[in-house]
Amino acid sequence: MRGLNEDELLDFVALTEGLPLDLRFIEYTPFDGNKWNFKKMVSYKKMLETVRQQWPELEKLPEEESRTAKVFKNPGFQGQISFIMSMSEHFCGTCNRL
């Protein structure tokens, strides 16, 4: 969320260098009671841009039609990162999860 934790993004991505993690970043999404405000949302594209400034060699992994996230990996890193674009790029039409 903008103004709350977007400054932690790169620290989390750095964890994937030495740990076999699958980190998922989820866009801030409106739910009852969370006081959602569009201005607080950090979009997938903005997060990806921030990560690529630090790690320009970040590679996008192939995606399946029903995938709910876009997955990326830094060469030589043990883990990977993915983004769930609940607001900026809706995936509901292809999701096969219950």
Biopython code that builds the backbone (N, CA, C, O; Angstrom):
import numpy as np
from Bio.PDB.StructureBuilder import StructureBuilder

atoms = [
    (1, "MET", "N", (0.833, -1.178, 0.000)),
    (1, "MET", "CA", (0.000, 0.000, 0.000)),
    (1, "MET", "C", (0.879, 1.242, 0.000)),
    (1, "MET", "O", (1.859, 1.340, 0.738)),
    (2, "ARG", "N", (0.500, 2.174, -0.840)),
    (2, "ARG", "CA", (1.223, 3.436, -0.898)),
    (2, "ARG", "C", (1.136, 4.121, 0.462)),
    (2, "ARG", "O", (0.064, 4.226, 1.058)),
    (3, "GLY", "N", (2.281, 4.578, 0.932)),
    (3, "GLY", "CA", (2.317, 5.275, 2.213)),
    (3, "GLY", "C", (2.378, 4.355, 3.420)),
    (3, "GLY", "O", (2.447, 4.833, 4.552)),
    (4, "LEU", "N", (2.353, 3.052, 3.204)),
    (4, "LEU", "CA", (2.394, 2.122, 4.328)),
    (4, "LEU", "C", (3.569, 1.147, 4.228)),
    (4, "LEU", "O", (4.363, 1.028, 5.161)),
    (5, "ASN", "N", (3.675, 0.449, 3.091)),
    (5, "ASN", "CA", (4.719, -0.566, 3.012)),
    (5, "ASN", "C", (5.364, -0.723, 1.632)),
    (5, "ASN", "O", (6.094, -1.689, 1.412)),
    (6, "GLU", "N", (5.118, 0.190, 0.708)),
    (6, "GLU", "CA", (5.724, 0.033, -0.616)),
    (6, "GLU", "C", (7.248, 0.135, -0.574)),
    (6, "GLU", "O", (7.922, -0.335, -1.491)),
    (7, "ASP", "N", (7.791, 0.736, 0.466)),
    (7, "ASP", "CA", (9.249, 0.844, 0.594)),
    (7, "ASP", "C", (9.906, -0.488, 0.971)),
    (7, "ASP", "O", (11.133, -0.582, 0.977)),
    (8, "GLU", "N", (9.116, -1.514, 1.283)),
    (8, "GLU", "CA", (9.644, -2.824, 1.651)),
    (8, "GLU", "C", (9.763, -3.771, 0.453)),
    (8, "GLU", "O", (10.302, -4.869, 0.588)),
    (9, "LEU", "N", (9.278, -3.365, -0.692)),
    (9, "LEU", "CA", (9.227, -4.212, -1.879)),
    (9, "LEU", "C", (10.587, -4.814, -2.217)),
    (9, "LEU", "O", (10.700, -6.031, -2.361)),
    (10, "LEU", "N", (11.611, -3.988, -2.345)),
    (10, "LEU", "CA", (12.930, -4.472, -2.740)),
    (10, "LEU", "C", (13.561, -5.376, -1.685)),
    (10, "LEU", "O", (14.287, -6.311, -2.023)),
    (11, "ASP", "N", (13.292, -5.106, -0.424)),
    (11, "ASP", "CA", (13.804, -5.963, 0.642)),
    (11, "ASP", "C", (13.225, -7.369, 0.527)),
    (11, "ASP", "O", (13.932, -8.357, 0.724)),
    (12, "PHE", "N", (11.942, -7.451, 0.208)),
    (12, "PHE", "CA", (11.315, -8.766, 0.044)),
    (12, "PHE", "C", (11.884, -9.489, -1.172)),
    (12, "PHE", "O", (12.195, -10.678, -1.097)),
    (13, "VAL", "N", (12.022, -8.790, -2.279)),
    (13, "VAL", "CA", (12.577, -9.410, -3.487)),
    (13, "VAL", "C", (13.989, -9.915, -3.216)),
    (13, "VAL", "O", (14.356, -10.987, -3.697)),
    (14, "ALA", "N", (14.778, -9.179, -2.466)),
    (14, "ALA", "CA", (16.147, -9.589, -2.144)),
    (14, "ALA", "C", (16.184, -10.929, -1.403)),
    (14, "ALA", "O", (17.165, -11.665, -1.508)),
    (15, "LEU", "N", (15.144, -11.244, -0.670)),
    (15, "LEU", "CA", (15.088, -12.525, 0.039)),
    (15, "LEU", "C", (15.128, -13.712, -0.912)),
    (15, "LEU", "O", (15.591, -14.792, -0.544)),
    (16, "THR", "N", (14.643, -13.516, -2.135)),
    (16, "THR", "CA", (14.587, -14.633, -3.084)),
    (16, "THR", "C", (15.964, -14.999, -3.634)),
    (16, "THR", "O", (16.112, -16.023, -4.302)),
    (17, "GLU", "N", (16.960, -14.179, -3.361)),
    (17, "GLU", "CA", (18.306, -14.514, -3.827)),
    (17, "GLU", "C", (18.824, -15.763, -3.118)),
    (17, "GLU", "O", (19.377, -16.656, -3.760)),
    (18, "GLY", "N", (18.651, -15.827, -1.819)),
    (18, "GLY", "CA", (19.206, -16.935, -1.055)),
    (18, "GLY", "C", (18.200, -17.937, -0.536)),
    (18, "GLY", "O", (18.577, -18.940, 0.070)),
    (19, "LEU", "N", (16.921, -17.676, -0.766)),
    (19, "LEU", "CA", (15.877, -18.578, -0.268)),
    (19, "LEU", "C", (14.949, -19.004, -1.406)),
    (19, "LEU", "O", (14.619, -18.187, -2.265)),
    (20, "PRO", "N", (14.526, -20.264, -1.428)),
    (20, "PRO", "CA", (13.638, -20.749, -2.496)),
    (20, "PRO", "C", (12.172, -20.357, -2.247)),
    (20, "PRO", "O", (11.308, -21.220, -2.087)),
    (21, "LEU", "N", (11.913, -19.066, -2.217)),
    (21, "LEU", "CA", (10.581, -18.546, -1.923)),
    (21, "LEU", "C", (9.806, -18.226, -3.201)),
    (21, "LEU", "O", (10.394, -17.930, -4.242)),
    (22, "ASP", "N", (8.508, -18.289, -3.105)),
    (22, "ASP", "CA", (7.633, -17.781, -4.158)),
    (22, "ASP", "C", (6.865, -16.628, -3.530)),
    (22, "ASP", "O", (5.796, -16.820, -2.949)),
    (23, "LEU", "N", (7.423, -15.428, -3.654)),
    (23, "LEU", "CA", (6.794, -14.246, -3.063)),
    (23, "LEU", "C", (5.676, -13.754, -3.964)),
    (23, "LEU", "O", (5.851, -13.660, -5.179)),
    (24, "ARG", "N", (4.544, -13.443, -3.386)),
    (24, "ARG", "CA", (3.426, -12.918, -4.161)),
    (24, "ARG", "C", (3.052, -11.547, -3.626)),
    (24, "ARG", "O", (2.772, -11.363, -2.441)),
    (25, "PHE", "N", (3.059, -10.605, -4.538)),
    (25, "PHE", "CA", (2.641, -9.248, -4.211)),
    (25, "PHE", "C", (1.240, -9.059, -4.780)),
    (25, "PHE", "O", (1.005, -9.266, -5.971)),
    (26, "ILE", "N", (0.319, -8.664, -3.916)),
    (26, "ILE", "CA", (-1.079, -8.514, -4.298)),
    (26, "ILE", "C", (-1.441, -7.044, -4.261)),
    (26, "ILE", "O", (-1.227, -6.370, -3.253)),
    (27, "GLU", "N", (-1.990, -6.546, -5.361)),
    (27, "GLU", "CA", (-2.442, -5.159, -5.373)),
    (27, "GLU", "C", (-3.503, -4.948, -4.289)),
    (27, "GLU", "O", (-4.350, -5.809, -4.049)),
    (28, "TYR", "N", (-3.436, -3.816, -3.661)),
    (28, "TYR", "CA", (-4.415, -3.415, -2.641)),
    (28, "TYR", "C", (-5.807, -3.481, -3.257)),
    (28, "TYR", "O", (-6.072, -2.854, -4.283)),
    (29, "THR", "N", (-6.688, -4.237, -2.627)),
    (29, "THR", "CA", (-8.001, -4.543, -3.174)),
    (29, "THR", "C", (-9.104, -4.108, -2.215)),
    (29, "THR", "O", (-8.955, -4.251, -1.002)),
    (30, "PRO", "N", (-10.199, -3.582, -2.737)),
    (30, "PRO", "CA", (-11.285, -3.156, -1.844)),
    (30, "PRO", "C", (-12.028, -4.334, -1.222)),
    (30, "PRO", "O", (-12.464, -5.254, -1.915)),
    (31, "PHE", "N", (-12.160, -4.283, 0.097)),
    (31, "PHE", "CA", (-12.965, -5.224, 0.860)),
    (31, "PHE", "C", (-13.731, -4.434, 1.898)),
    (31, "PHE", "O", (-13.322, -3.335, 2.273)),
    (32, "ASP", "N", (-14.830, -4.978, 2.361)),
    (32, "ASP", "CA", (-15.583, -4.308, 3.417)),
    (32, "ASP", "C", (-14.674, -4.064, 4.614)),
    (32, "ASP", "O", (-14.007, -4.981, 5.095)),
    (33, "GLY", "N", (-14.651, -2.861, 5.077)),
    (33, "GLY", "CA", (-13.926, -2.536, 6.289)),
    (33, "GLY", "C", (-12.458, -2.179, 6.131)),
    (33, "GLY", "O", (-11.825, -1.822, 7.124)),
    (34, "ASN", "N", (-11.877, -2.257, 4.926)),
    (34, "ASN", "CA", (-10.454, -1.937, 4.828)),
    (34, "ASN", "C", (-10.192, -0.488, 4.414)),
    (34, "ASN", "O", (-9.048, -0.109, 4.163)),
    (35, "LYS", "N", (-11.233, 0.307, 4.343)),
    (35, "LYS", "CA", (-11.107, 1.733, 4.028)),
    (35, "LYS", "C", (-10.321, 1.945, 2.739)),
    (35, "LYS", "O", (-9.419, 2.780, 2.675)),
    (36, "TRP", "N", (-10.684, 1.167, 1.708)),
    (36, "TRP", "CA", (-9.984, 1.190, 0.432)),
    (36, "TRP", "C", (-10.029, 2.580, -0.184)),
    (36, "TRP", "O", (-11.039, 3.281, -0.126)),
    (37, "ASN", "N", (-8.902, 2.953, -0.774)),
    (37, "ASN", "CA", (-8.790, 4.229, -1.458)),
    (37, "ASN", "C", (-7.850, 4.009, -2.639)),
    (37, "ASN", "O", (-6.730, 3.535, -2.452)),
    (38, "PHE", "N", (-8.286, 4.345, -3.843)),
    (38, "PHE", "CA", (-7.490, 4.126, -5.049)),
    (38, "PHE", "C", (-6.099, 4.745, -4.929)),
    (38, "PHE", "O", (-5.137, 4.206, -5.476)),
    (39, "LYS", "N", (-5.982, 5.858, -4.229)),
    (39, "LYS", "CA", (-4.692, 6.533, -4.091)),
    (39, "LYS", "C", (-3.685, 5.710, -3.288)),
    (39, "LYS", "O", (-2.482, 5.960, -3.371)),
    (40, "LYS", "N", (-4.158, 4.735, -2.514)),
    (40, "LYS", "CA", (-3.269, 3.894, -1.721)),
    (40, "LYS", "C", (-2.739, 2.692, -2.505)),
    (40, "LYS", "O", (-1.818, 2.016, -2.047)),
    (41, "MET", "N", (-3.307, 2.422, -3.673)),
    (41, "MET", "CA", (-2.923, 1.253, -4.440)),
    (41, "MET", "C", (-1.617, 1.493, -5.197)),
    (41, "MET", "O", (-1.449, 2.522, -5.851)),
    (42, "VAL", "N", (-0.701, 0.540, -5.103)),
    (42, "VAL", "CA", (0.515, 0.539, -5.911)),
    (42, "VAL", "C", (0.277, -0.529, -6.980)),
    (42, "VAL", "O", (0.138, -1.710, -6.658)),
    (43, "SER", "N", (0.231, -0.125, -8.225)),
    (43, "SER", "CA", (-0.113, -1.052, -9.298)),
    (43, "SER", "C", (1.010, -2.045, -9.570)),
    (43, "SER", "O", (2.170, -1.819, -9.224)),
    (44, "TYR", "N", (0.632, -3.139, -10.194)),
    (44, "TYR", "CA", (1.592, -4.155, -10.634)),
    (44, "TYR", "C", (2.680, -3.516, -11.480)),
    (44, "TYR", "O", (3.861, -3.800, -11.282)),
    (45, "LYS", "N", (2.302, -2.660, -12.419)),
    (45, "LYS", "CA", (3.290, -2.044, -13.307)),
    (45, "LYS", "C", (4.282, -1.187, -12.529)),
    (45, "LYS", "O", (5.473, -1.180, -12.842)),
    (46, "LYS", "N", (3.809, -0.475, -11.531)),
    (46, "LYS", "CA", (4.698, 0.353, -10.712)),
    (46, "LYS", "C", (5.636, -0.524, -9.882)),
    (46, "LYS", "O", (6.827, -0.232, -9.768)),
    (47, "MET", "N", (5.096, -1.603, -9.303)),
    (47, "MET", "CA", (5.941, -2.505, -8.518)),
    (47, "MET", "C", (7.009, -3.139, -9.416)),
    (47, "MET", "O", (8.179, -3.215, -9.040)),
    (48, "LEU", "N", (6.596, -3.593, -10.605)),
    (48, "LEU", "CA", (7.538, -4.215, -11.535)),
    (48, "LEU", "C", (8.613, -3.230, -11.970)),
    (48, "LEU", "O", (9.786, -3.592, -12.069)),
    (49, "GLU", "N", (8.226, -2.000, -12.227)),
    (49, "GLU", "CA", (9.190, -0.963, -12.603)),
    (49, "GLU", "C", (10.218, -0.749, -11.492)),
    (49, "GLU", "O", (11.412, -0.610, -11.761)),
    (50, "THR", "N", (9.755, -0.723, -10.262)),
    (50, "THR", "CA", (10.643, -0.540, -9.109)),
    (50, "THR", "C", (11.630, -1.696, -9.000)),
    (50, "THR", "O", (12.820, -1.479, -8.771)),
    (51, "VAL", "N", (11.147, -2.906, -9.160)),
    (51, "VAL", "CA", (12.013, -4.084, -9.065)),
    (51, "VAL", "C", (13.026, -4.085, -10.207)),
    (51, "VAL", "O", (14.199, -4.392, -9.996)),
    (52, "ARG", "N", (12.582, -3.746, -11.404)),
    (52, "ARG", "CA", (13.483, -3.768, -12.567)),
    (52, "ARG", "C", (14.549, -2.671, -12.490)),
    (52, "ARG", "O", (15.601, -2.799, -13.116)),
    (53, "GLN", "N", (14.303, -1.613, -11.747)),
    (53, "GLN", "CA", (15.341, -0.600, -11.558)),
    (53, "GLN", "C", (16.511, -1.188, -10.778)),
    (53, "GLN", "O", (17.668, -0.853, -11.036)),
    (54, "GLN", "N", (16.207, -2.063, -9.826)),
    (54, "GLN", "CA", (17.240, -2.716, -9.018)),
    (54, "GLN", "C", (17.824, -3.937, -9.728)),
    (54, "GLN", "O", (19.030, -4.178, -9.675)),
    (55, "TRP", "N", (16.958, -4.703, -10.393)),
    (55, "TRP", "CA", (17.361, -5.943, -11.056)),
    (55, "TRP", "C", (16.843, -5.928, -12.499)),
    (55, "TRP", "O", (15.811, -6.537, -12.780)),
    (56, "PRO", "N", (17.528, -5.253, -13.407)),
    (56, "PRO", "CA", (17.051, -5.141, -14.790)),
    (56, "PRO", "C", (17.021, -6.472, -15.543)),
    (56, "PRO", "O", (16.352, -6.581, -16.570)),
    (57, "GLU", "N", (17.729, -7.474, -15.049)),
    (57, "GLU", "CA", (17.760, -8.770, -15.716)),
    (57, "GLU", "C", (16.576, -9.672, -15.342)),
    (57, "GLU", "O", (16.519, -10.821, -15.781)),
    (58, "LEU", "N", (15.644, -9.172, -14.548)),
    (58, "LEU", "CA", (14.458, -9.924, -14.128)),
    (58, "LEU", "C", (13.753, -10.511, -15.349)),
    (58, "LEU", "O", (13.459, -9.799, -16.309)),
    (59, "GLU", "N", (13.485, -11.817, -15.303)),
    (59, "GLU", "CA", (12.859, -12.510, -16.437)),
    (59, "GLU", "C", (11.429, -12.908, -16.117)),
    (59, "GLU", "O", (11.133, -13.378, -15.018)),
    (60, "LYS", "N", (10.552, -12.716, -17.082)),
    (60, "LYS", "CA", (9.160, -13.159, -16.942)),
    (60, "LYS", "C", (9.100, -14.629, -17.314)),
    (60, "LYS", "O", (9.618, -15.031, -18.356)),
    (61, "LEU", "N", (8.472, -15.430, -16.468)),
    (61, "LEU", "CA", (8.328, -16.851, -16.738)),
    (61, "LEU", "C", (7.061, -17.089, -17.559)),
    (61, "LEU", "O", (6.124, -16.293, -17.493)),
    (62, "PRO", "N", (7.024, -18.175, -18.331)),
    (62, "PRO", "CA", (5.824, -18.470, -19.127)),
    (62, "PRO", "C", (4.599, -18.584, -18.230)),
    (62, "PRO", "O", (4.688, -19.031, -17.086)),
    (63, "GLU", "N", (3.463, -18.175, -18.764)),
    (63, "GLU", "CA", (2.254, -18.250, -17.957)),
    (63, "GLU", "C", (1.192, -19.090, -18.642)),
    (63, "GLU", "O", (1.081, -19.123, -19.867)),
    (64, "GLU", "N", (0.421, -19.763, -17.811)),
    (64, "GLU", "CA", (-0.700, -20.560, -18.283)),
    (64, "GLU", "C", (-1.927, -19.664, -18.325)),
    (64, "GLU", "O", (-1.993, -18.653, -17.625)),
    (65, "GLU", "N", (-2.891, -20.037, -19.144)),
    (65, "GLU", "CA", (-4.081, -19.207, -19.300)),
    (65, "GLU", "C", (-4.823, -19.000, -17.980)),
    (65, "GLU", "O", (-5.351, -17.916, -17.735)),
    (66, "SER", "N", (-4.868, -20.023, -17.131)),
    (66, "SER", "CA", (-5.637, -19.919, -15.886)),
    (66, "SER", "C", (-4.847, -19.333, -14.725)),
    (66, "SER", "O", (-5.359, -19.258, -13.608)),
    (67, "ARG", "N", (-3.641, -18.926, -14.962)),
    (67, "ARG", "CA", (-2.786, -18.402, -13.894)),
    (67, "ARG", "C", (-3.345, -17.082, -13.352)),
    (67, "ARG", "O", (-3.804, -16.234, -14.117)),
    (68, "THR", "N", (-3.300, -16.920, -12.044)),
    (68, "THR", "CA", (-3.808, -15.697, -11.417)),
    (68, "THR", "C", (-2.704, -14.685, -11.144)),
    (68, "THR", "O", (-2.973, -13.590, -10.651)),
    (69, "ALA", "N", (-1.468, -15.042, -11.461)),
    (69, "ALA", "CA", (-0.344, -14.151, -11.187)),
    (69, "ALA", "C", (0.644, -14.166, -12.347)),
    (69, "ALA", "O", (0.743, -15.143, -13.089)),
    (70, "LYS", "N", (1.367, -13.068, -12.486)),
    (70, "LYS", "CA", (2.488, -13.000, -13.424)),
    (70, "LYS", "C", (3.746, -13.293, -12.613)),
    (70, "LYS", "O", (3.984, -12.678, -11.574)),
    (71, "VAL", "N", (4.548, -14.242, -13.101)),
    (71, "VAL", "CA", (5.681, -14.749, -12.331)),
    (71, "VAL", "C", (6.996, -14.315, -12.988)),
    (71, "VAL", "O", (7.135, -14.340, -14.211)),
    (72, "PHE", "N", (7.953, -13.919, -12.146)),
    (72, "PHE", "CA", (9.259, -13.438, -12.598)),
    (72, "PHE", "C", (10.353, -14.078, -11.759)),
    (72, "PHE", "O", (10.128, -14.484, -10.619)),
    (73, "LYS", "N", (11.551, -14.161, -12.351)),
    (73, "LYS", "CA", (12.691, -14.725, -11.638)),
    (73, "LYS", "C", (13.951, -13.971, -12.031)),
    (73, "LYS", "O", (14.170, -13.651, -13.199)),
    (74, "ASN", "N", (14.763, -13.699, -11.037)),
    (74, "ASN", "CA", (16.084, -13.129, -11.282)),
    (74, "ASN", "C", (17.034, -14.279, -11.566)),
    (74, "ASN", "O", (17.059, -15.241, -10.800)),
    (75, "PRO", "N", (17.819, -14.219, -12.640)),
    (75, "PRO", "CA", (18.793, -15.268, -12.912)),
    (75, "PRO", "C", (19.732, -15.450, -11.711)),
    (75, "PRO", "O", (20.251, -14.477, -11.164)),
    (76, "GLY", "N", (19.938, -16.694, -11.319)),
    (76, "GLY", "CA", (20.820, -16.995, -10.203)),
    (76, "GLY", "C", (20.159, -16.940, -8.837)),
    (76, "GLY", "O", (20.766, -17.349, -7.847)),
    (77, "PHE", "N", (18.940, -16.448, -8.759)),
    (77, "PHE", "CA", (18.227, -16.393, -7.485)),
    (77, "PHE", "C", (17.536, -17.734, -7.253)),
    (77, "PHE", "O", (17.118, -18.395, -8.204)),
    (78, "GLN", "N", (17.419, -18.131, -5.997)),
    (78, "GLN", "CA", (16.752, -19.390, -5.671)),
    (78, "GLN", "C", (15.233, -19.291, -5.798)),
    (78, "GLN", "O", (14.584, -20.243, -6.231)),
    (79, "GLY", "N", (14.677, -18.166, -5.429)),
    (79, "GLY", "CA", (13.229, -18.014, -5.430)),
    (79, "GLY", "C", (12.728, -17.207, -6.612)),
    (79, "GLY", "O", (13.485, -16.870, -7.522)),
    (80, "GLN", "N", (11.460, -16.910, -6.582)),
    (80, "GLN", "CA", (10.834, -16.121, -7.633)),
    (80, "GLN", "C", (9.816, -15.175, -7.007)),
    (80, "GLN", "O", (9.460, -15.304, -5.835)),
    (81, "ILE", "N", (9.356, -14.221, -7.813)),
    (81, "ILE", "CA", (8.331, -13.295, -7.341)),
    (81, "ILE", "C", (7.157, -13.340, -8.306)),
    (81, "ILE", "O", (7.318, -13.652, -9.486)),
    (82, "SER", "N", (6.010, -13.034, -7.805)),
    (82, "SER", "CA", (4.844, -12.962, -8.669)),
    (82, "SER", "C", (3.936, -11.828, -8.204)),
    (82, "SER", "O", (3.987, -11.380, -7.059)),
    (83, "PHE", "N", (3.109, -11.389, -9.137)),
    (83, "PHE", "CA", (2.207, -10.271, -8.882)),
    (83, "PHE", "C", (0.787, -10.702, -9.186)),
    (83, "PHE", "O", (0.514, -11.287, -10.235)),
    (84, "ILE", "N", (-0.110, -10.411, -8.267)),
    (84, "ILE", "CA", (-1.532, -10.652, -8.481)),
    (84, "ILE", "C", (-2.170, -9.291, -8.711)),
    (84, "ILE", "O", (-2.209, -8.443, -7.821)),
    (85, "MET", "N", (-2.674, -9.103, -9.938)),
    (85, "MET", "CA", (-3.197, -7.806, -10.360)),
    (85, "MET", "C", (-4.713, -7.763, -10.205)),
    (85, "MET", "O", (-5.443, -7.742, -11.196)),
    (86, "SER", "N", (-5.173, -7.750, -8.987)),
    (86, "SER", "CA", (-6.605, -7.798, -8.726)),
    (86, "SER", "C", (-7.339, -6.550, -9.199)),
    (86, "SER", "O", (-8.547, -6.589, -9.433)),
    (87, "MET", "N", (-6.620, -5.452, -9.339)),
    (87, "MET", "CA", (-7.274, -4.205, -9.733)),
    (87, "MET", "C", (-6.868, -3.720, -11.121)),
    (87, "MET", "O", (-7.728, -3.281, -11.885)),
    (88, "SER", "N", (-5.594, -3.785, -11.467)),
    (88, "SER", "CA", (-5.130, -3.177, -12.714)),
    (88, "SER", "C", (-5.287, -4.076, -13.939)),
    (88, "SER", "O", (-5.444, -3.576, -15.053)),
    (89, "GLU", "N", (-5.248, -5.387, -13.749)),
    (89, "GLU", "CA", (-5.416, -6.331, -14.862)),
    (89, "GLU", "C", (-6.241, -7.509, -14.356)),
    (89, "GLU", "O", (-5.697, -8.496, -13.860)),
    (90, "HIS", "N", (-7.541, -7.393, -14.487)),
    (90, "HIS", "CA", (-8.441, -8.415, -13.965)),
    (90, "HIS", "C", (-8.182, -9.767, -14.615)),
    (90, "HIS", "O", (-7.963, -9.850, -15.823)),
    (91, "PHE", "N", (-8.208, -10.820, -13.812)),
    (91, "PHE", "CA", (-7.940, -12.167, -14.293)),
    (91, "PHE", "C", (-9.118, -13.111, -14.028)),
    (91, "PHE", "O", (-9.009, -14.311, -14.276)),
    (92, "CYS", "N", (-10.218, -12.598, -13.538)),
    (92, "CYS", "CA", (-11.333, -13.436, -13.120)),
    (92, "CYS", "C", (-11.867, -14.333, -14.245)),
    (92, "CYS", "O", (-12.300, -15.459, -13.999)),
    (93, "GLY", "N", (-11.832, -13.822, -15.476)),
    (93, "GLY", "CA", (-12.385, -14.577, -16.591)),
    (93, "GLY", "C", (-11.613, -15.837, -16.922)),
    (93, "GLY", "O", (-12.171, -16.751, -17.529)),
    (94, "THR", "N", (-10.340, -15.915, -16.541)),
    (94, "THR", "CA", (-9.530, -17.093, -16.853)),
    (94, "THR", "C", (-9.154, -17.901, -15.616)),
    (94, "THR", "O", (-8.525, -18.951, -15.743)),
    (95, "CYS", "N", (-9.522, -17.442, -14.432)),
    (95, "CYS", "CA", (-9.155, -18.138, -13.193)),
    (95, "CYS", "C", (-9.932, -19.444, -13.083)),
    (95, "CYS", "O", (-11.123, -19.496, -13.393)),
    (96, "ASN", "N", (-9.242, -20.512, -12.635)),
    (96, "ASN", "CA", (-9.914, -21.791, -12.444)),
    (96, "ASN", "C", (-9.878, -22.234, -10.988)),
    (96, "ASN", "O", (-10.014, -23.422, -10.694)),
    (97, "ARG", "N", (-9.697, -21.289, -10.083)),
    (97, "ARG", "CA", (-9.635, -21.606, -8.654)),
    (97, "ARG", "C", (-11.001, -21.426, -8.000)),
    (97, "ARG", "O", (-11.806, -20.590, -8.411)),
    (98, "LEU", "N", (-11.234, -22.232, -6.974)),
    (98, "LEU", "CA", (-12.495, -22.129, -6.230)),
    (98, "LEU", "C", (-12.272, -21.375, -4.943)),
    (98, "LEU", "O", (-13.210, -21.180, -4.171)),
]
sb = StructureBuilder()
sb.init_structure("model")
sb.init_model(0)
sb.init_chain("A")
sb.init_seg("    ")
for serial, (resi, resn, name, xyz) in enumerate(atoms, 1):
    if name == "N":
        sb.init_residue(resn, " ", resi, " ")
    sb.init_atom(name, np.array(xyz, "f"), 0.0, 1.0, " ", f" {name:<3s}", serial, name[0])
structure = sb.get_structure()
